[in-house]
C-alpha cells in the first residue's frame, strides 16, 4: 500500500528522501523530487536495479529536504546507518 503525506505529494518539486521495504525485508533508500512517480517506477520494476528483483516494495519512510544537495547528504547518512538504526528512524 502506498501512503504519502499529502503535503509532500502535493508539492511535487520538493526533494524527498525515502525508504522502501522490499519483499525480502531489505531496505532501499533513495531521493526524488516526484515521490509518486518514483514509487510507481519502483513498483513496475523500473525504479532501480536493486528493487527490480525484490518486488513488491512498500514506502515506509519519507522526509522532505530543502534541496537536492540536502536530500543527497541525508540519503548518504541514512545509508550508513545499521538496519536497526534505520528501523528506529522509521518509527
MMTF fields as JSON, N, C-alpha, C and O atoms, coordinates in Angstrom:
{
  "mmtfVersion": "1.0.0",
  "mmtfProducer": "UNKNOWN",
  "numBonds": 363,
  "numAtoms": 364,
  "numGroups": 91,
  "numChains": 1,
  "numModels": 1,
  "chainsPerModel": [1],
  "groupsPerChain": [91],
  "chainIdList": ["A"],
  "bondAtomList": [4, 2, 8, 6, 12, 10, 16, 14, 20, 18, 24, 22, 28, 26, 32, 30, 36, 34, 40, 38, 44, 42, 48, 46, 52, 50, 56, 54, 60, 58, 64, 62, 68, 66, 72, 70, 76, 74, 80, 78, 84, 82, 88, 86, 92, 90, 96, 94, 100, 98, 104, 102, 108, 106, 112, 110, 116, 114, 120, 118, 124, 122, 128, 126, 132, 130, 136, 134, 140, 138, 144, 142, 148, 146, 152, 150, 156, 154, 160, 158, 164, 162, 168, 166, 172, 170, 176, 174, 180, 178, 184, 182, 188, 186, 192, 190, 196, 194, 200, 198, 204, 202, 208, 206, 212, 210, 216, 214, 220, 218, 224, 222, 228, 226, 232, 230, 236, 234, 240, 238, 244, 242, 248, 246, 252, 250, 256, 254, 260, 258, 264, 262, 268, 266, 272, 270, 276, 274, 280, 278, 284, 282, 288, 286, 292, 290, 296, 294, 300, 298, 304, 302, 308, 306, 312, 310, 316, 314, 320, 318, 324, 322, 328, 326, 332, 330, 336, 334, 340, 338, 344, 342, 348, 346, 352, 350, 356, 354, 360, 358],
  "bondOrderList": [1, 1, 1, 1, 1, 1, 1, 1, 1, 1, 1, 1, 1, 1, 1, 1, 1, 1, 1, 1, 1, 1, 1, 1, 1, 1, 1, 1, 1, 1, 1, 1, 1, 1, 1, 1, 1, 1, 1, 1, 1, 1, 1, 1, 1, 1, 1, 1, 1, 1, 1, 1, 1, 1, 1, 1, 1, 1, 1, 1, 1, 1, 1, 1, 1, 1, 1, 1, 1, 1, 1, 1, 1, 1, 1, 1, 1, 1, 1, 1, 1, 1, 1, 1, 1, 1, 1, 1, 1, 1],
  "groupList": [{"groupName": "UNK", "atomNameList": ["N", "CA", "C", "O"], "elementList": ["N", "C", "C", "O"], "formalChargeList": [0, 0, 0, 0], "bondAtomList": [1, 0, 2, 1, 3, 2], "bondOrderList": [1, 1, 2], "singleLetterCode": "X", "chemCompType": "L-PEPTIDE LINKING"}],
  "groupTypeList": [0, 0, 0, 0, 0, 0, 0, 0, 0, 0, 0, 0, 0, 0, 0, 0, 0, 0, 0, 0, 0, 0, 0, 0, 0, 0, 0, 0, 0, 0, 0, 0, 0, 0, 0, 0, 0, 0, 0, 0, 0, 0, 0, 0, 0, 0, 0, 0, 0, 0, 0, 0, 0, 0, 0, 0, 0, 0, 0, 0, 0, 0, 0, 0, 0, 0, 0, 0, 0, 0, 0, 0, 0, 0, 0, 0, 0, 0, 0, 0, 0, 0, 0, 0, 0, 0, 0, 0, 0, 0, 0],
  "groupIdList": [1, 2, 3, 4, 5, 6, 7, 8, 9, 10, 11, 12, 13, 14, 15, 16, 17, 18, 19, 20, 21, 22, 23, 24, 25, 26, 27, 28, 29, 30, 31, 32, 33, 34, 35, 36, 37, 38, 39, 40, 41, 42, 43, 44, 45, 46, 47, 48, 49, 50, 51, 52, 53, 54, 55, 56, 57, 58, 59, 60, 61, 62, 63, 64, 65, 66, 67, 68, 69, 70, 71, 72, 73, 74, 75, 76, 77, 78, 79, 80, 81, 82, 83, 84, 85, 86, 87, 88, 89, 90, 91],
  "secStructList": [7, 7, 7, 7, 7, 2, 2, 2, 2, 2, 7, 6, 6, 1, 3, 3, 3, 3, 3, 3, 3, 7, 6, 6, 1, 7, 3, 3, 3, 3, 3, 3, 1, 7, 2, 2, 2, 2, 2, 2, 2, 2, 2, 6, 6, 7, 1, 7, 2, 2, 2, 2, 6, 1, 7, 1, 7, 3, 3, 3, 3, 3, 3, 3, 3, 1, 1, 2, 2, 2, 2, 2, 2, 2, 2, 2, 2, 2, 2, 2, 1, 7, 2, 2, 2, 2, 2, 2, 2, 2, 7],
  "xCoordList": [0.833, 0.0, 0.879, 1.831, 0.572, 1.327, 0.669, -0.478, 1.389, 0.884, 1.944, 3.098, 1.56, 2.463, 1.76, 0.549, 2.521, 1.942, 1.404, 2.105, 0.183, -0.406, 0.437, 0.509, 1.081, 1.875, 3.045, 3.389, 3.658, 4.763, 4.243, 4.847, 3.136, 2.589, 2.102, 2.21, 1.569, 1.069, 2.198, 2.046, 3.314, 4.441, 5.444, 6.45, 5.173, 5.97, 7.393, 8.235, 7.684, 9.034, 9.917, 11.125, 9.341, 10.112, 10.973, 10.534, 12.177, 13.048, 12.719, 12.513, 12.671, 12.268, 13.287, 13.726, 13.651, 14.444, 13.433, 12.578, 13.526, 12.534, 13.21, 14.315, 12.509, 12.968, 11.848, 10.687, 12.217, 11.284, 11.644, 12.822, 10.645, 10.861, 10.576, 9.489, 11.551, 11.411, 10.775, 10.656, 10.376, 9.715, 10.569, 10.036, 11.896, 12.784, 13.169, 14.113, 12.434, 12.626, 13.866, 14.18, 14.571, 15.68, 15.118, 13.958, 15.964, 15.54, 16.316, 17.513, 15.631, 16.243, 16.014, 14.885, 17.06, 16.957, 17.251, 18.194, 16.441, 16.653, 16.137, 15.589, 16.321, 15.801, 15.049, 15.287, 14.146, 13.398, 12.745, 12.621, 12.329, 11.52, 10.101, 9.312, 9.782, 8.43, 8.183, 8.354, 7.787, 7.686, 6.693, 6.985, 5.538, 4.525, 5.036, 4.853, 5.666, 6.206, 7.329, 7.414, 8.181, 9.307, 8.836, 9.356, 7.862, 7.336, 6.664, 6.796, 5.949, 5.325, 6.388, 6.226, 7.484, 8.588, 9.156, 9.373, 9.396, 9.906, 8.916, 9.318, 7.639, 6.613, 6.529, 6.159, 6.874, 6.847, 8.21, 8.394, 9.172, 10.485, 11.37, 12.365, 11.042, 11.812, 12.581, 13.317, 12.42, 12.996, 14.491, 15.226, 14.946, 16.367, 16.643, 15.751, 17.881, 18.288, 18.079, 17.686, 18.346, 18.224, 16.791, 16.561, 15.83, 14.445, 13.768, 12.779, 14.277, 13.654, 13.45, 12.428, 14.416, 14.314, 13.745, 13.738, 13.265, 12.758, 11.337, 10.965, 10.561, 9.185, 8.265, 8.542, 7.199, 6.782, 7.538, 8.139, 7.494, 8.111, 7.029, 5.94, 7.348, 6.401, 7.118, 8.204, 6.534, 7.082, 6.894, 5.769, 8.009, 7.918, 8.425, 8.229, 9.073, 9.594, 9.805, 10.198, 9.534, 9.798, 10.14, 9.623, 11.012, 11.488, 11.761, 12.533, 11.158, 11.332, 12.658, 13.068, 13.324, 14.584, 14.427, 13.532, 15.296, 15.216, 15.58, 15.006, 16.553, 17.03, 17.703, 17.811, 18.147, 18.742, 20.015, 20.25, 20.815, 22.054, 21.78, 22.433, 20.818, 20.463, 19.883, 20.173, 19.078, 18.489, 19.577, 19.532, 20.544, 21.64, 22.468, 22.839, 22.753, 23.523, 22.784, 23.386, 21.476, 20.681, 20.581, 20.635, 20.434, 20.384, 21.649, 21.573, 22.797, 24.058, 24.148, 24.657, 23.657, 23.631, 22.794, 23.204, 21.629, 20.731, 21.338, 21.255, 21.945, 22.548, 23.67, 23.927, 24.335, 25.427, 24.932, 25.707, 23.651, 23.086, 22.937, 22.81, 22.957, 22.684, 21.198, 20.402, 20.838, 19.437, 18.585, 17.494, 19.092, 18.374, 18.155, 17.08, 19.168, 19.039, 18.064, 17.346, 18.038, 17.046, 15.639, 14.722, 15.47, 14.158, 13.711, 12.529, 14.656, 14.327, 13.85, 12.889, 14.493, 14.043, 12.704, 11.998, 12.366, 11.098, 9.917, 8.767, 10.185, 9.108, 8.445, 7.518],
  "yCoordList": [-1.173, 0.0, 1.236, 1.319, 2.194, 3.425, 4.502, 4.872, 5.006, 6.11, 7.186, 6.918, 8.398, 9.534, 10.676, 10.852, 11.447, 12.621, 13.548, 13.801, 14.06, 14.912, 16.116, 16.467, 16.765, 17.944, 17.615, 18.415, 16.458, 16.06, 15.681, 16.042, 14.961, 14.548, 15.745, 15.74, 16.774, 17.943, 18.81, 19.45, 18.839, 19.661, 18.787, 18.364, 18.521, 17.568, 18.044, 17.238, 19.326, 19.825, 19.714, 19.936, 19.377, 19.232, 17.968, 16.94, 18.06, 16.891, 16.065, 16.602, 14.771, 13.843, 12.713, 12.178, 12.362, 11.164, 10.108, 10.373, 8.925, 7.89, 6.55, 6.291, 5.709, 4.338, 3.397, 3.59, 2.382, 1.34, 0.044, -0.257, -0.71, -2.071, -2.999, -2.976, -3.799, -4.732, -6.034, -6.281, -6.847, -8.121, -9.042, -9.847, -8.922, -9.775, -9.117, -9.552, -8.067, -7.327, -6.443, -5.867, -6.321, -5.372, -3.972, -3.799, -2.977, -1.589, -0.909, -1.142, -0.077, 0.695, 2.166, 2.569, 2.971, 4.405, 5.16, 4.831, 6.174, 6.982, 8.395, 8.742, 9.216, 10.578, 10.824, 10.158, 11.78, 12.152, 13.504, 13.973, 14.121, 15.336, 15.078, 16.009, 13.811, 13.41, 12.022, 11.005, 12.002, 10.748, 9.77, 8.582, 10.262, 9.374, 8.682, 7.476, 9.435, 8.868, 7.866, 6.814, 8.207, 7.331, 6.013, 4.951, 6.074, 4.846, 3.982, 2.758, 4.619, 3.882, 3.189, 2.029, 3.904, 3.306, 2.093, 1.049, 2.222, 1.08, -0.083, -1.231, 0.208, -0.842, -1.626, -2.8, -0.973, -1.64, -2.185, -2.596, -2.191, -2.75, -1.83, -2.283, -0.553, 0.404, 1.396, 2.232, 1.317, 2.309, 2.167, 3.151, 0.968, 0.716, -0.764, -1.607, -1.049, -2.44, -3.225, -4.391, -2.575, -3.241, -3.683, -4.831, -2.792, -3.122, -3.99, -4.659, -3.99, -4.74, -6.208, -6.794, -6.8, -8.231, -8.489, -9.625, -7.421, -7.563, -7.019, -6.511, -7.125, -6.614, -7.555, -8.754, -7.072, -5.669, -4.878, -5.446, -3.553, -2.667, -1.855, -1.649, -1.397, -0.613, 0.625, 0.512, 1.781, 3.011, 2.986, 2.887, 3.078, 3.007, 4.267, 4.43, 5.163, 6.39, 7.441, 7.136, 8.687, 9.812, 11.038, 11.24, 11.844, 13.023, 14.107, 13.883, 15.244, 16.324, 17.034, 17.218, 17.431, 18.164, 19.52, 19.7, 20.469, 21.811, 21.837, 22.595, 20.989, 20.976, 19.63, 18.776, 19.466, 18.188, 17.881, 16.739, 18.891, 18.699, 18.173, 17.236, 18.779, 18.329, 16.915, 16.1, 16.629, 15.295, 14.246, 13.173, 14.547, 13.61, 13.384, 12.252, 14.452, 14.342, 13.453, 12.586, 13.683, 12.89, 11.433, 10.524, 11.211, 9.842, 9.081, 7.933, 9.709, 9.048, 8.782, 7.74, 9.716, 9.487, 8.26, 7.416, 8.169, 7.038, 5.735, 4.716, 5.755, 4.533, 3.998, 2.794, 4.882, 4.46, 3.866, 3.251, 4.041, 3.516, 1.999, 1.416, 1.386, -0.05, -0.274, 0.664, -1.502, -1.836, -1.441, -0.891, -1.725, -1.395, 0.109, 0.542, 0.894, 2.347, 2.892, 3.857, 2.282, 2.687, 2.391, 3.185, 1.253, 0.905, 1.925, 2.26, 2.417, 3.414, 4.718, 5.303, 5.199, 6.461, 6.321, 7.306, 5.092, 4.85, 4.843, 4.942, 4.727, 4.663, 6.003, 6.135],
  "zCoordList": [0.0, 0.0, 0.0, 0.775, -0.856, -0.966, -0.132, -0.381, 0.856, 1.655, 1.691, 2.026, 1.35, 1.397, 2.094, 1.959, 2.834, 3.465, 2.376, 1.395, 2.52, 1.486, 1.119, -0.059, 2.088, 1.775, 0.859, -0.011, 1.037, 0.177, -1.205, -2.215, -1.258, -2.55, -3.347, -4.574, -2.692, -3.395, -3.93, -4.97, -3.241, -3.648, -4.394, -3.824, -5.652, -6.417, -6.697, -7.094, -6.504, -6.748, -5.516, -5.605, -4.373, -3.144, -3.231, -3.747, -2.73, -2.682, -1.455, -0.366, -1.636, -0.583, -0.499, -1.517, 0.719, 0.992, 1.422, 2.267, 0.85, 1.159, 1.393, 0.918, 2.142, 2.369, 1.953, 2.313, 1.194, 0.782, 1.497, 1.69, 1.883, 2.377, 1.204, 0.626, 0.867, -0.251, 0.226, 1.427, -0.721, -0.441, 0.431, 1.195, 0.317, 1.119, 2.452, 3.11, 2.846, 4.105, 4.132, 5.173, 3.027, 2.969, 2.764, 2.39, 3.016, 2.887, 1.763, 1.592, 1.008, -0.075, 0.222, 0.504, 0.165, 0.42, -0.867, -1.587, -1.154, -2.347, -2.163, -1.116, -3.208, -3.203, -4.503, -5.511, -4.465, -5.654, -5.43, -4.299, -6.526, -6.401, -6.895, -7.051, -7.139, -7.523, -6.933, -7.606, -5.686, -4.942, -5.562, -5.691, -5.939, -6.509, -7.777, -7.947, -8.648, -9.895, -9.608, -10.242, -8.65, -8.328, -7.72, -8.064, -6.824, -6.216, -7.274, -7.263, -8.179, -9.283, -10.126, -10.504, -10.422, -11.186, -10.468, -11.085, -9.183, -8.408, -8.474, -8.661, -8.324, -8.294, -9.601, -9.603, -10.712, -12.015, -12.428, -13.574, -11.495, -11.794, -12.599, -13.165, -12.671, -13.463, -12.591, -13.116, -11.267, -10.373, -10.149, -10.235, -9.866, -9.644, -9.846, -9.747, -10.126, -10.305, -9.005, -9.036, -7.861, -6.565, -6.294, -5.913, -6.484, -6.149, -7.2, -6.901, -8.411, -9.518, -9.189, -9.548, -8.509, -8.192, -6.799, -6.325, -6.143, -4.779, -4.639, -3.581, -5.685, -5.679, -4.925, -4.875, -4.345, -4.324, -3.262, -2.349, -3.402, -2.423, -1.722, -2.259, -0.516, 0.27, 0.8, 1.367, 0.624, 1.171, 2.686, 3.175, 3.435, 4.892, 5.578, 6.783, 4.836, 5.443, 4.366, 3.24, 4.739, 3.85, 4.67, 5.77, 4.118, 4.83, 3.791, 2.859, 3.931, 2.969, 3.219, 4.365, 2.135, 2.211, 1.523, 0.698, 1.863, 1.293, -0.189, -0.971, -0.562, -1.953, -2.234, -1.354, -3.465, -3.862, -3.066, -2.673, -2.839, -2.097, -0.684, -0.227, -0.004, 1.342, 1.305, 2.181, 0.306, 0.173, -0.037, 0.566, -0.881, -1.147, 0.109, 0.418, 0.826, 2.065, 3.08, 3.715, 3.22, 4.168, 3.725, 4.553, 2.41, 1.881, 2.274, 2.713, 2.118, 2.47, 3.967, 4.379, 4.789, 6.235, 6.568, 7.365, 5.958, 6.224, 5.731, 6.416, 4.553, 4.007, 4.898, 4.916, 5.63, 6.52, 7.833, 8.565, 8.137, 9.381, 9.317, 8.24, 10.471, 10.545, 10.274, 10.319, 9.999, 9.768, 10.979, 10.831, 12.158, 13.393, 13.563, 13.978, 13.243, 13.349, 12.305, 12.568, 11.139, 10.114, 10.609, 10.401, 11.26, 11.792, 12.837, 12.917, 13.636, 14.662, 14.055, 14.554, 12.988, 12.401, 11.683, 11.47, 11.316, 10.63, 11.607, 11.179, 12.912, 13.908, 14.079, 14.877]
}
